[in-house]
Amino acid sequence: MTLNKKNILKISMAIFTVIVFFSFLGYHDICVKHEAYIERAETENKLLQNQFDEILKKYDSLNSTIEEAELIEVEEAIKSAIESSNNFENNFDAKNENKSLESQIERLKNAISEDSENIVEINDRIQNNKKSLDQLESIKSNDKRIRHDKLSALNVTARGVKILSDLYAKKRERKIQQIRVCFTLQGNEFIRQGNKDIYIQVVNPKNQIISAEDTSIALNDIKLLYSAKVDALYNQKDLDVCTYVNLESNKTIKGKYIINIYNSFSKIGSTIFEYE
């Protein structure tokens, strides 16, 4: 009896061992198949993803083609609408052209009439302006000739002069006794050559004319009081002239003096001399 139990136990252990062994083999096989399935699934997913990306590219390209086609259709529609609008405007203008033609003709007639009147007025004004222009040009020519015939004194300068008769005198006169005046008679081919009477007039700060010898020239009722006279031999070229003007002691004061240069009664130059 005891022997049978031992035999049964051994047989049971053997059967259990066989079952465990086969179970282990089945589990190992299942694991290997599972891993193979996972690898195959990943590979298939990658292929599917690539195919999906390719489909998306084709889809985008197709959409772009469709959009370009639609854009072309829209542009053609706009172009057609513009042509229709232009045709309508042309037809409208053609209908209104005849209506406005008469009014345009009337406006042109009125404008021509007004312009004709203006032309007559402008012609009269032009003739009057021509006459005035001729007169002014004649006056200008005469005035230019007169100016050319007139002497001109340029670079007029003046300075005070003291005359010391005794170099060793204790008391010397501090006032100036003379004024030295220099100037240039401008050369002019329109003026005759020969002697020219040049008069120098000195006016003191009190507006008194200094004339030590009470010299003057008169023509009709005109009188010119001057301070000194110079005879200049004029040869139509620039001529430098200098002279001395004697002063009157009672009229010699400090201040600004006006020096005027005359040829006959015509003033030909001027300057300012300041006596300090």
Order of alpha helices (4+ residues) and beta strands (2+ residues): alpha-beta-beta-beta-beta-beta-beta-beta-beta-beta-beta
